[in-house]
Structures are given as structure tokens and as C-alpha cells.
């Protein structure tokens, strides 16, 4: 077992970002004047922090952090599934 395989997720936080568009473009031409993104902050017991796109499962993660707490941060594909 390597040192990195022992690292575990200890905390997650979702950060919702919203910005107004000064000029509409592309897909936003007809229906929005804002861009919205969600970043998920993942903290580990090794003191490492990672960031990822969380738009897909933001609500699920916020309501059920136990789905990822205690898991390896290197199991991103398994956690996504």
C-alpha cells in the first residue's frame, strides 16, 4: 500500500459562483444574462485540498456528504458513478 492510497476525504464544500454577462453570447443569446458554476472543494486528512466541477451532483453532495467522506480522493471515477 502506498502513502497516497491511505489518504481519505474528510470534508467537502460546494461553492456556487454566479456572474452577470455584460454581453450575451452562444447558448445564452436567448434565455439568460448570467453564468453559473459550482466548484466542489475536497479536503483530505493529508492536508491536501482539491477542486472540481460539481454542477452535476451539487445538491446530492451537500445533502449527503457521507457519500464521499472517508473515501479515497483518487477514486474520482468510482465516486462519480
C-alpha positions as CSV (number, residue, x, y, z in Angstrom):
1,X,0.0,0.0,0.0
2,X,1.4,3.4,-1.0
3,X,1.2,6.6,1.1
4,X,-1.3,8.1,-1.3
5,X,-3.6,5.1,-1.1
6,X,-4.1,5.8,2.6
7,X,-5.4,9.4,2.0
8,X,-9.1,9.9,2.8
9,X,-11.6,12.7,2.1
10,X,-12.5,14.5,5.4
11,X,-14.7,17.4,4.1
12,X,-16.5,18.7,1.1
13,X,-17.9,22.1,0.4
14,X,-19.9,23.3,-2.6
15,X,-19.2,26.9,-3.8
16,X,-21.8,28.3,-6.2
17,X,-20.5,31.1,-8.4
18,X,-22.7,33.4,-10.4
19,X,-21.7,36.2,-12.7
20,X,-23.6,38.6,-14.9
21,X,-22.8,38.7,-18.6
22,X,-22.1,42.1,-20.0
23,X,-22.8,40.7,-23.5
24,X,-24.8,37.6,-24.3
25,X,-23.1,35.0,-26.5
26,X,-23.5,31.5,-27.7
27,X,-26.1,29.5,-25.9
28,X,-27.0,32.5,-23.7
29,X,-28.3,34.6,-26.5
30,X,-32.0,33.9,-25.9
31,X,-32.6,33.0,-22.3
32,X,-30.0,34.2,-19.8
33,X,-27.8,37.1,-18.8
34,X,-25.9,35.0,-16.2
35,X,-23.3,32.3,-16.0
36,X,-23.5,29.9,-13.1
37,X,-20.9,27.3,-11.9
38,X,-20.4,25.1,-8.9
39,X,-17.0,24.2,-7.6
40,X,-16.6,21.5,-5.1
41,X,-13.7,21.8,-2.6
42,X,-12.4,18.5,-1.3
43,X,-10.2,18.4,1.8
44,X,-8.2,15.3,2.9
45,X,-6.7,14.1,6.1
46,X,-3.2,14.7,4.5
47,X,-3.9,18.4,4.4
48,X,-4.4,18.4,0.6
49,X,-7.3,20.3,-1.0
50,X,-8.6,19.6,-4.5
51,X,-11.2,21.4,-6.6
52,X,-13.6,20.0,-9.2
53,X,-16.7,20.8,-11.1
54,X,-19.8,20.0,-9.0
55,X,-22.7,21.1,-11.1
56,X,-23.9,17.6,-11.8
57,X,-24.4,16.4,-8.2
58,X,-24.1,19.6,-6.1
59,X,-27.4,19.1,-4.2
60,X,-26.7,15.4,-3.6
61,X,-23.2,16.1,-2.2
62,X,-24.5,18.9,0.1
63,X,-27.3,16.8,1.5
64,X,-25.3,13.5,1.7
65,X,-21.6,14.3,2.3
66,X,-21.2,10.7,3.7
67,X,-21.2,9.5,0.1
68,X,-17.6,10.7,-0.2
69,X,-16.3,11.3,3.3
70,X,-13.8,8.6,4.1
71,X,-13.2,7.6,0.5
72,X,-10.0,8.0,-1.4
73,X,-9.8,11.2,-3.4
74,X,-8.1,9.2,-6.1
75,X,-11.3,7.2,-6.7
76,X,-12.9,10.0,-8.6
77,X,-14.4,7.8,-11.3
78,X,-16.0,5.5,-8.7
79,X,-17.3,8.4,-6.7
80,X,-18.8,9.9,-9.9
81,X,-20.6,6.7,-10.7
